[in-house]
Amino acid sequence: MHRSHIIIVNYNAGDWLARALDSVVNFAPECAVSVVDNASSDNSIELAQQRHGNVDIEWILNADNRGFAAANNQVLATLDCEFAILMNPDCELSEGTLPALYAAFEAHAKMGMASGLILNEDGSTQTTCRRTFPTPWSALVRMLQLHRLFPNYAAFTDFDQAATLDAASEFAFVDAISGAFMMVRRSALEEVGLLDEDYFMHCEDLDWCKRFELAGWQIGSVPAAVVTHAKGVSSKSRPVAVLWSLHKGMLRFFDKFYSDEYVWPIRYTVKVGVLVSFVGRAALSWWRR
């Protein structure tokens, strides 16, 4: 039986899907692999199947776009491996990615989920690969840019924590990791449950991390496990819809986990701020296009 099952949810990833599978074939040949396509309109599936037609890959071709959480859950619901690996179609593994993660899981019995050092294509670090949980307060701090105006003031700390992370950094337990690449222990998954499908795209990873924490499972950041992530490849064809999913997801996350912890003026100020942020960023995206 396979030790891990890699799940790649694809939507218009172009040749990146084939590149992602190249890295899986090269660096994780022992894993089971499923590609779940959310009704792509490009040739990403055709390109990938042409290049990897002789590889044992499960191809699940949805008739409509079910969203990130629902598409992953199609495979997670019947997982029979020790680990599930959620991997974006614009990611590439490196030679030491999975060995470093396996070693970390073996060393920490209560670690339910982990990710690695996620790099941009230029080799810089993606700041979201180590995060604290965003709260209405920290969202307000970011909207007002207080973390930049007062960088040494603890109350104004940003929730993205990986700006100075590199491969030489130490393993750490963190609040949250990036949904671009996540390894999940099946026994933890069985206790916590599947991804919340009320998130269409974005913030379902934060939600999952929060639920793991509440259930007593630890989240690990393993810098020795290096992954490259092009970021945003699947979002280019529908930037405004993706922005709306991001902002709507953040509002759901706040309501789900923090509605009882903050007085209503802060909650509603943040909600208004999130909506204003969406309108501003959507307008900027439209203008650029």
Long-range contacts (C-beta under 8 A, 24 or more apart in sequence): 1-80, 1-81, 2-30, 2-31, 2-32, 2-81, 3-30, 3-31, 3-81, 3-82, 3-83, 3-102, 4-28, 4-30, 4-31, 4-32, 4-81, 4-82, 4-83, 4-84, 4-85, 4-98, 4-183, 5-31, 5-32, 5-33, 5-34, 5-75, 5-79, 5-80, 5-81, 5-83, 5-84, 5-85, 6-31, 6-32, 6-33, 6-34, 6-85, 6-87, 7-34, 7-36, 7-72, 7-75, 7-76, 7-84, 7-85, 7-86, 7-87, 8-33, 8-34, 8-35, 8-36, 8-87, 8-88, 8-89, 9-36, 9-37, 9-38, 9-68, 9-71, 9-72, 9-86, 9-88, 9-89, 10-35, 10-36, 10-37, 10-38, 10-40, 10-44, 10-45, 10-48, 10-89, 10-234, 11-37, 11-38, 11-39, 11-40, 11-65, 11-89, 11-234, 12-40, 12-41, 12-42, 12-44, 12-233, 12-234, 12-236, 12-237, 13-40, 13-42, 13-44, 13-89, 13-90, 13-233, 13-234, 14-42, 14-43, 14-44, 14-47, 14-233, 15-44, 15-47, 16-44, 16-89, 16-90, 16-230, 16-233, 17-44, 17-45, 17-47, 17-48, 17-89, 18-44, 18-47, 18-48, 18-50, 18-51, 18-52, 19-92, 20-87, 20-88, 20-89, 20-90, 20-91, 20-92, 21-48, 21-51, 21-52, 21-55, 21-57, 22-51, 22-92, 23-91, 23-92, 23-93, 23-94, 24-87, 24-93, 25-52, 25-55, 26-93, 26-95, 27-93, 27-94, 27-95, 27-97, 27-98, 28-85, 28-93, 28-97, 28-98, 31-85, 31-98, 32-56, 32-58, 32-81, 33-57, 33-58, 34-58, 34-59, 34-60, 34-75, 35-59, 35-60, 35-89, 36-60, 36-62, 36-71, 36-72, 36-74, 36-75, 37-61, 37-62, 38-62, 38-64, 38-65, 38-66, 38-67, 38-71, 39-63, 39-64, 39-65, 41-237, 42-237, 44-89, 67-197, 67-199, 67-200, 67-201, 68-179, 68-195, 68-199, 68-200, 68-201, 68-202, 68-204, 69-194, 69-195, 69-196, 69-197, 69-199, 69-200, 69-201, 69-204, 70-195, 70-197, 72-194, 72-195, 73-194, 73-195, 73-197, 76-189, 76-194, 76-195, 77-194, 79-186, 79-189, 81-186, 82-185, 82-186, 83-183, 83-184, 83-185, 83-186, 84-183, 84-184, 84-186, 84-189, 85-181, 85-182, 85-183, 85-184, 86-179, 86-181, 86-182, 86-183, 86-184, 87-180, 87-181, 88-179, 88-180, 88-181, 88-229, 88-234, 89-233, 89-234, 90-229, 90-230, 90-231, 90-232, 90-233, 90-234, 91-180, 91-181, 91-227, 91-228, 91-229, 91-230, 92-227, 92-228, 92-229, 93-227, 94-226, 94-227, 94-228, 96-224, 96-225, 96-226, 97-225, 97-226, 97-227, 98-225, 100-222, 100-224, 100-225, 101-183, 101-222, 101-225, 104-171, 104-220, 104-222, 104-225, 105-183, 105-185, 105-220, 108-218, 108-220, 110-216, 110-217, 110-218, 111-173, 111-185, 111-217, 111-218, 111-219, 111-220, 112-184, 112-185, 112-187, 112-188, 112-189, 112-192, 112-212, 112-215, 112-217, 112-218, 112-219, 113-177, 113-182, 113-183, 113-184, 113-185, 113-188, 113-208, 113-209, 113-212, 113-217, 113-219, 113-220, 114-177, 114-182, 114-183, 114-219, 114-220, 114-221, 114-222, 114-225, 115-177, 115-178, 115-180, 115-181, 115-182, 115-183, 115-220, 115-221, 115-222, 115-225, 115-227, 116-181, 116-221, 116-222, 116-223, 116-224, 116-225, 116-226, 116-227, 117-165, 117-166, 117-167, 117-169, 117-222, 117-223, 117-224, 117-225, 117-226, 117-227, 118-162, 118-178, 118-180, 118-181, 118-227, 118-228, 118-229, 119-226, 119-227, 119-228, 119-229, 120-228, 120-229, 120-230, 120-231, 121-228, 121-230, 125-162, 125-163, 125-164, 125-165, 125-166, 126-162, 126-178, 126-180, 126-229, 126-231, 127-160, 127-161, 127-162, 127-163, 128-160, 128-162, 128-178, 128-180, 129-162, 129-165, 129-177, 129-178, 129-180, 129-221, 130-160, 130-161, 130-162, 130-165, 130-172, 130-174, 130-177, 130-221, 131-159, 131-160, 131-161, 131-162, 131-174, 131-175, 131-176, 131-177, 131-178, 131-206, 132-157, 132-159, 132-161, 132-174, 132-175, 132-176, 133-159, 133-175, 133-176, 133-206, 133-209, 133-210, 133-257, 134-159, 134-206, 134-250, 134-253, 134-254, 135-159, 135-254, 135-258, 135-261, 135-262, 136-254, 136-258, 136-262, 136-266, 136-267, 136-270, 137-262, 137-266, 139-250, 139-254, 139-270, 139-273, 139-274, 140-266, 140-269, 140-270, 140-273, 143-270, 143-273, 143-277, 162-221, 165-221, 165-223, 166-223, 167-223, 167-224, 167-226, 168-223, 169-223, 170-223, 171-220, 171-221, 171-222, 171-223, 171-224, 172-220, 172-221, 173-218, 173-219, 173-220, 173-221, 174-219, 174-220, 174-221, 175-209, 175-213, 175-219, 176-205, 176-206, 176-209, 176-210, 176-219, 177-205, 177-209, 177-219, 177-220, 177-221, 178-205, 178-229, 179-204, 179-205, 179-208, 180-227, 180-229, 180-231, 181-227, 181-229, 182-208, 185-217, 188-212, 188-215, 188-217, 191-215, 191-217, 192-217, 198-252, 199-245, 199-249, 199-252, 200-245, 200-248, 200-249, 201-242, 201-245, 201-246, 201-249, 202-242, 202-245, 202-246, 202-249, 202-250, 203-246, 203-249, 203-250, 203-252, 203-253, 204-249, 206-253, 207-252, 207-253, 207-256, 207-257, 210-253, 210-257, 239-285, 239-289, 240-282, 240-285, 240-286, 243-278, 243-281, 243-282, 243-285, 244-278, 244-282, 247-274, 247-275, 247-277, 247-278, 250-274
